[in-house]
Structures are given as structure tokens and as C-alpha cells.
């Protein structure tokens, strides 16, 4: 498509995979990282790559630690402004998942310059800027390249008190698991790419993927919140397994209490499932015990890549009401208790 054409641009037609479904499969990523050479780790590095946490954390002094993260991907929707908003929300989420406050972002932009109209590229960037404004941070710079597929995302930095950092590896036996956003974004994106998603489904998808995980800031103040992560490309099961492995514990999930976006279970039953869902299951399915009553559609939802997904919190039972109150005050009305952390090998059992 030339720059001069007035025909609508379908951004998703340029990408082989969209949103967090673009992530390298967990099994492949583990193999890549296994071959990486070791390097000296400074004592000030509080969180690195050891437990696949959401961001790196570097202690600056007794009162401040720097949180640094980056995230970028190909289009999950065709509307350029919405694509920019989703990508920015997703990138900033890693700061909130550590309990921090974002302070600044840098833009990462790769675009097929000879195929996309410049105004479309501009709208993508404007979408990202609008979310950064909502988060109260500037885009202070960045980097651009001419690429085959459209790519947009952010490097984001934040601050937190060193004692308030919420890792993904500090869950305790007996903790309750709370999920803030319903699952199903990948299912909706699969339906969108096949042009069967209606306007209500699209609105649901955009509302979910552009909701900033700001409650993570308030949750950092609760000592009874032991672990936190956000659910993104590896699906609920994949990111919960990271919590289990980092904490050396097991987890139980109750399928009936896991919040789902409207109509996604039916869409999954009808076959609207991303390829990333199958790759996720192939990577970690051996660490999951599914009850015989769990349907193939429900399994797909548990492995569904969540672009800009919700926060997954492990907290003491007595903190459940406080955590749910913080989520509801932040507009996360569907936040729910979905299971618990138990002693045992790092495995997940899913009950109907």
C-alpha cells in the first residue's frame, strides 16, 4: 500500500502476530536464556532476570529504587490510535506490577515507512502519548527504525521505596490469589483478525487493554501483599507458574471464579484461539493438572495471551477485602479471588 492511497489501512495485516501473542514461546525463551553466559550482578540490583519478574529494580539509596522495563509488539488492532494506547498501557503495567510509580518513558518505534501513511504512524504515537499523559509521565525521547512490520512500545522507568517492591517470587503458603482483569483478550483479538468481532466485543477489548494497572501503587503499601505480577503473553497459567517456581510453592485455581470477558468462552468454543495459546500449553502444560471437567475452551482461556492484562496478587487471607477494595476503587469491578497458594512442588491444579 502506498502512502498516497486513501484506502483504509488494516494494521493487523502487516503483522504475523499481534500484541503479547508476539512473545517468543516460553519453552523457546527458556532455551535461549539457558545458553546465555553469566555476568557479575551488582549488590544494588534488587530484581534481575532470576525469576522472570516484570521489571528490573536497582536500589539508588535507602529511600529510592529505580524500576526499569521495556515492552513492544506488533498491532493487535487496526485502529492506529488504539494500537498506540494498548501498547503504552501494556508497557507501563510492568512498573505497576512491581508496586512502583512510573516517572518517564522512551518510545520504541519501528514502521514500514514506504507502506504506511505518515498520518497513521503519527496516530499510533499520539495514542501512546495519550496513555502516558493519563499515567502522568512524559515521553522524553526514544528511537525509530524503518522495519518490515509495525512495532510500537515503550521503555518505562519508575520509582519505589526499596522496602515496598513487590516481586513475583515472594508468595507464601496459604495466600489467596486475586486477579484484577477478566481473561480473554487473545480470544477477542483472534476473532477481530478473522473479522467476526462485533462492535460490542471490540469496545470490551479496548476498555480492558487500555485500563492502566494503577492500583499496583496502592497495593505496594500493604505488607500482607506478598507477591504480584501482571498477566500478559504467557497467559494466566504461565505467569502463575513463574510465581510458583520463584516461591517454591504450588497453586490451586477455581475455574468458576476466574473472571472472563463477555462471550469469550463461546468464541473459544467456536475456534477463535491464538497460536500463542497452543505454544504456551506446549511449553508448560506438564506442570498443570487439569480436572477432567475443564473444557478445551477453558484450557484455551487459561493459556490465552493477555495483552495489557490484569494484576495477579498473592496476599494473606486477612488482606483479601483490602485488596479487592483497592481494585474496586480503581475501577476494576470484576477483580476476584481465583485460588490459593499451597505447599508442594511448583505445579498448578485447576478445579472446575
C-alpha positions as CSV (number, residue, x, y, z in Angstrom):
1,X,0.0,0.0,0.0
2,X,1.5,3.4,-1.0
3,X,1.4,6.5,1.1
4,X,-0.9,8.2,-1.4
5,X,-3.8,5.8,-1.2
6,X,-7.0,6.8,0.7
7,X,-8.0,3.1,1.3
8,X,-8.3,2.2,5.0
9,X,-5.2,0.6,6.4
10,X,-5.5,-2.7,8.3
11,X,-2.6,-2.6,10.6
12,X,-3.1,-6.3,11.6
13,X,-2.5,-7.3,8.0
14,X,1.2,-6.2,8.4
15,X,1.9,-8.4,11.4
16,X,2.4,-12.2,11.8
17,X,1.2,-12.0,15.4
18,X,-0.3,-9.2,17.4
19,X,0.1,-7.8,20.9
20,X,1.6,-10.0,23.6
21,X,0.8,-13.0,21.4
22,X,4.1,-12.0,19.6
23,X,6.1,-13.1,22.5
24,X,8.7,-15.9,22.0
25,X,7.1,-19.1,23.3
26,X,8.1,-19.8,27.0
27,X,9.9,-23.0,26.1
28,X,12.0,-21.4,23.4
29,X,12.8,-18.4,25.6
30,X,14.0,-20.7,28.4
31,X,16.3,-22.5,25.9
32,X,17.7,-19.2,24.7
33,X,18.3,-17.8,28.2
34,X,19.8,-21.1,29.3
35,X,22.7,-20.6,26.9
36,X,23.4,-17.0,28.0
37,X,26.6,-16.5,29.8
38,X,26.7,-15.4,33.4
39,X,27.7,-11.9,34.4
40,X,28.6,-10.1,37.6
41,X,25.5,-8.9,39.5
42,X,25.9,-5.7,41.5
43,X,24.6,-5.8,45.0
44,X,22.3,-2.8,44.3
45,X,20.4,-4.9,41.7
46,X,17.4,-5.9,43.8
47,X,15.5,-7.7,40.9
48,X,17.0,-9.1,37.8
49,X,16.3,-12.0,35.4
50,X,16.4,-14.8,38.0
51,X,12.6,-15.3,38.5
52,X,11.4,-13.8,35.2
53,X,9.9,-10.9,37.0
54,X,8.1,-8.0,35.3
55,X,10.9,-5.4,35.6
56,X,14.4,-4.8,36.8
57,X,14.8,-2.9,40.1
58,X,18.0,-1.1,41.1
59,X,18.5,0.4,44.6
60,X,19.6,4.0,44.4
61,X,19.7,4.8,48.1
62,X,17.8,3.9,51.3
63,X,14.7,5.7,50.1
64,X,14.5,5.1,46.4
65,X,14.9,2.2,43.9
66,X,14.7,2.6,40.2
67,X,12.3,0.3,38.2
68,X,13.2,-0.2,34.5
69,X,11.2,-2.2,31.9
70,X,10.5,-2.3,28.2
71,X,7.7,-3.8,26.1
72,X,6.8,-3.5,22.4
73,X,4.9,-5.5,19.8
74,X,3.1,-5.6,16.5
75,X,-0.5,-4.4,16.1
76,X,-3.3,-6.2,17.8
77,X,-6.0,-3.9,16.3
78,X,-6.3,-1.9,13.1
79,X,-7.1,1.5,14.6
80,X,-3.7,3.2,14.9
81,X,-4.7,5.4,17.9
82,X,-6.0,2.4,19.8
83,X,-2.9,0.4,18.9
84,X,-0.7,3.1,20.4
85,X,-2.9,3.2,23.6
86,X,-2.8,-0.5,24.1
87,X,1.0,-0.8,23.6
88,X,1.7,2.0,26.0
89,X,-0.7,0.7,28.7
90,X,0.9,-2.7,28.4
91,X,4.4,-1.3,28.8
92,X,3.6,0.9,31.8
93,X,1.9,-2.0,33.5
94,X,5.2,-3.6,34.5
95,X,6.0,-0.6,36.7
96,X,2.7,-1.0,38.5
97,X,3.2,-4.8,38.8
98,X,6.3,-4.1,40.9
99,X,4.3,-1.7,43.0
100,X,6.0,1.4,41.6
101,X,5.2,4.8,40.3
102,X,6.1,5.5,36.6
103,X,8.2,8.7,36.1
104,X,9.2,8.7,32.4
105,X,9.0,6.8,29.1
106,X,11.0,6.4,25.9
107,X,9.3,5.5,22.7
108,X,10.3,2.5,20.6
109,X,9.0,2.9,17.0
110,X,9.6,0.6,14.0
111,X,7.4,1.2,11.0
112,X,7.3,0.2,7.3
113,X,7.7,3.7,6.1
114,X,7.1,3.0,2.4
115,X,3.8,1.2,3.2
116,X,2.1,3.1,6.0
117,X,0.8,6.7,5.6
118,X,2.7,9.0,7.8
119,X,-0.6,10.2,9.4
120,X,-1.2,6.6,10.5
121,X,2.2,6.4,12.2
122,X,1.5,9.7,13.8
123,X,-1.8,8.4,15.3
124,X,0.0,5.4,16.8
125,X,2.4,7.7,18.6
126,X,-0.4,10.0,19.6
127,X,-2.2,7.0,21.1
128,X,0.8,6.2,23.2
129,X,1.2,9.8,24.3
130,X,-2.4,9.9,25.5
131,X,-1.9,7.0,27.8
132,X,1.4,8.4,29.1
133,X,-0.5,11.6,29.9
134,X,-3.1,9.6,31.8
135,X,-0.3,7.9,33.8
136,X,1.2,11.4,34.4
137,X,4.5,10.8,32.7
138,X,6.3,12.3,29.7
139,X,7.7,10.5,26.7
140,X,11.2,12.0,27.0
141,X,12.8,10.5,23.9
142,X,13.1,7.2,22.0
143,X,14.3,5.5,18.9
144,X,12.8,4.9,15.5
145,X,13.7,2.5,12.7
146,X,12.3,1.5,9.3
147,X,11.0,-2.1,9.7
148,X,9.1,-4.7,7.8
149,X,6.2,-4.9,10.4
150,X,4.8,-2.0,12.5
151,X,6.3,-2.1,16.0
152,X,5.5,0.2,18.9
153,X,6.2,0.2,22.6
154,X,7.9,2.0,25.4
155,X,10.9,1.8,27.7
156,X,9.4,2.9,31.1
157,X,11.1,3.9,34.3
158,X,9.6,4.3,37.7
159,X,10.5,4.8,41.4
160,X,9.6,2.9,44.6
161,X,10.8,2.6,48.2
162,X,13.2,-0.4,48.3
163,X,11.1,-2.0,51.1
164,X,7.9,-1.8,49.1
165,X,9.0,-3.7,46.0
166,X,6.5,-6.5,45.1
167,X,8.3,-9.4,43.4
168,X,6.7,-12.3,41.7
169,X,8.7,-14.8,43.9
170,X,7.6,-14.0,47.4
171,X,4.2,-15.8,47.7
172,X,3.6,-17.7,50.9
173,X,1.6,-20.9,51.5
174,X,-1.9,-20.0,52.4
175,X,-2.0,-16.9,50.3
176,X,-5.1,-16.1,48.3
177,X,-4.8,-15.3,44.6
178,X,-6.7,-12.3,43.2
179,X,-7.0,-11.4,39.5
180,X,-7.9,-7.8,38.6
181,X,-8.9,-8.1,34.9
182,X,-11.0,-10.7,33.2
183,X,-9.3,-13.1,30.7
184,X,-10.0,-13.4,27.0
185,X,-8.1,-10.6,25.2
186,X,-6.3,-13.0,22.9
187,X,-9.6,-14.7,22.0
188,X,-11.1,-11.4,21.1
189,X,-8.1,-10.5,19.0
190,X,-8.3,-13.8,17.1
191,X,-11.9,-13.0,16.3
192,X,-11.0,-9.5,15.2
193,X,-8.3,-10.7,12.9
194,X,-10.9,-13.0,11.2
195,X,-13.3,-10.0,11.0
196,X,-16.1,-11.6,13.1
197,X,-15.8,-9.5,16.2
198,X,-18.8,-7.2,16.6
199,X,-18.6,-3.6,17.9
200,X,-19.5,-4.5,21.4
201,X,-16.7,-7.1,21.5
202,X,-14.2,-4.5,20.2
203,X,-15.3,-2.0,22.8
204,X,-14.8,-4.6,25.5
205,X,-11.3,-5.4,24.2
206,X,-10.3,-1.8,24.1
207,X,-11.7,-1.0,27.5
208,X,-9.7,-3.9,29.0
209,X,-6.4,-3.3,27.2
210,X,-6.3,0.5,27.9
211,X,-7.1,0.3,31.6
212,X,-3.9,1.3,33.5
213,X,-3.0,-1.0,36.4
214,X,-2.6,1.9,38.8
215,X,-3.9,0.0,41.9
216,X,-0.4,-1.6,41.9
217,X,0.9,1.6,43.5
218,X,-1.5,1.3,46.5
219,X,-1.0,-2.4,46.8
220,X,2.7,-1.8,47.4
221,X,1.9,-0.2,50.7
222,X,0.3,-3.4,52.1
223,X,2.8,-5.7,53.8
224,X,0.2,-8.5,53.5
225,X,0.5,-8.4,49.7
226,X,3.4,-10.8,49.3
227,X,3.7,-11.2,45.5
228,X,2.4,-9.5,42.4
229,X,2.8,-9.8,38.7
230,X,0.8,-8.9,35.6
231,X,-0.7,-11.5,33.3
232,X,0.5,-11.0,29.7
233,X,1.7,-13.1,26.8
234,X,2.2,-16.4,28.7
235,X,-1.4,-16.4,29.9
236,X,-2.7,-16.8,33.4
237,X,-1.1,-20.3,33.9
238,X,2.3,-19.2,32.6
239,X,2.6,-16.2,34.8
240,X,1.2,-18.0,37.8
241,X,3.8,-20.8,37.2
242,X,6.5,-18.1,37.4
243,X,5.1,-17.1,40.8
244,X,5.1,-20.8,41.9
245,X,8.6,-21.5,40.7
246,X,10.1,-18.4,42.2
247,X,8.3,-19.0,45.5
248,X,8.9,-22.8,45.6
249,X,5.2,-23.5,46.0
250,X,2.1,-24.8,44.3
251,X,-1.2,-23.2,43.4
252,X,-4.8,-24.2,43.0
253,X,-7.2,-22.3,40.7
254,X,-11.0,-22.5,40.7
255,X,-12.3,-22.2,37.1
256,X,-15.7,-21.0,38.1
257,X,-14.3,-17.9,40.0
258,X,-11.9,-16.7,37.2
259,X,-13.4,-13.6,35.6
260,X,-13.9,-13.8,31.8
261,X,-14.6,-11.1,29.3
262,X,-18.1,-11.3,27.8
263,X,-18.7,-14.0,25.2
264,X,-15.0,-15.2,25.1
265,X,-15.8,-18.7,26.2
266,X,-18.2,-19.2,23.4
267,X,-15.7,-17.7,20.9
268,X,-13.1,-20.1,22.1
269,X,-15.5,-23.0,21.8
270,X,-16.1,-21.8,18.2
271,X,-12.4,-22.0,17.5
272,X,-11.2,-18.4,17.8
273,X,-7.9,-19.2,19.6
274,X,-4.5,-17.7,19.0
275,X,-1.5,-19.8,18.0
276,X,0.3,-18.5,21.1
277,X,-2.2,-20.3,23.3
278,X,-1.1,-23.7,21.9
279,X,2.5,-22.7,22.2
280,X,2.0,-21.7,25.8
281,X,0.4,-25.0,26.7
282,X,3.2,-27.0,24.9
283,X,5.8,-25.1,27.0
284,X,4.3,-25.6,30.4
285,X,1.3,-28.0,30.2
286,X,3.2,-30.7,32.0
287,X,3.2,-28.5,35.1
288,X,-0.6,-28.1,35.2
289,X,-3.1,-30.6,36.4
290,X,-6.5,-30.0,34.8
291,X,-9.6,-31.6,36.2
292,X,-11.4,-33.8,33.7
293,X,-14.3,-31.4,33.7
294,X,-12.2,-28.5,32.3
295,X,-13.2,-28.0,28.7
296,X,-10.9,-27.3,25.7
297,X,-12.3,-23.8,25.6
298,X,-11.5,-23.2,29.2
299,X,-8.0,-24.6,28.8
300,X,-7.5,-22.1,25.9
301,X,-8.6,-19.2,28.1
302,X,-6.1,-20.2,30.8
303,X,-3.3,-20.1,28.3
304,X,-4.7,-17.2,26.3
305,X,-2.1,-14.4,25.8
306,X,-3.3,-11.3,27.6
307,X,-2.2,-8.1,26.0
308,X,-2.1,-5.5,28.8
309,X,-3.7,-8.0,31.2
310,X,-4.6,-7.6,34.8
311,X,-2.6,-7.8,38.0
312,X,-2.3,-11.2,39.8
313,X,-1.8,-10.8,43.5
314,X,-0.9,-13.3,46.2
315,X,-1.9,-11.9,49.6
316,X,-2.6,-13.1,53.1
317,X,-6.3,-14.2,53.6
318,X,-6.9,-11.3,56.0
319,X,-5.9,-8.8,53.3
320,X,-8.4,-10.0,50.7
321,X,-11.0,-7.4,51.4
322,X,-8.4,-4.6,51.4
323,X,-7.0,-5.7,48.1
324,X,-10.5,-6.0,46.5
325,X,-11.4,-2.6,47.8
326,X,-8.3,-1.0,46.3
327,X,-9.1,-2.7,42.9
328,X,-12.7,-1.6,43.0
329,X,-11.9,2.0,43.9
330,X,-9.6,1.9,40.9
331,X,-12.4,0.8,38.6
332,X,-11.5,-2.9,38.5
333,X,-15.0,-4.1,39.4
334,X,-14.5,-7.7,38.2
335,X,-11.5,-8.4,40.4
336,X,-12.0,-11.7,42.1
337,X,-10.4,-14.4,44.3
338,X,-9.5,-17.2,41.9
339,X,-7.5,-19.6,44.0
340,X,-4.7,-20.0,46.5
341,X,-1.1,-20.8,47.1
342,X,-0.3,-24.2,48.8
343,X,2.7,-26.2,49.8
344,X,4.1,-28.6,47.2
345,X,6.2,-28.7,44.1
346,X,5.7,-25.8,41.6
347,X,2.6,-27.1,39.9
348,X,-0.9,-25.7,39.3
349,X,-4.1,-27.7,39.8
350,X,-7.2,-26.3,38.1
351,X,-10.5,-27.3,39.6
352,X,-13.9,-26.9,37.8
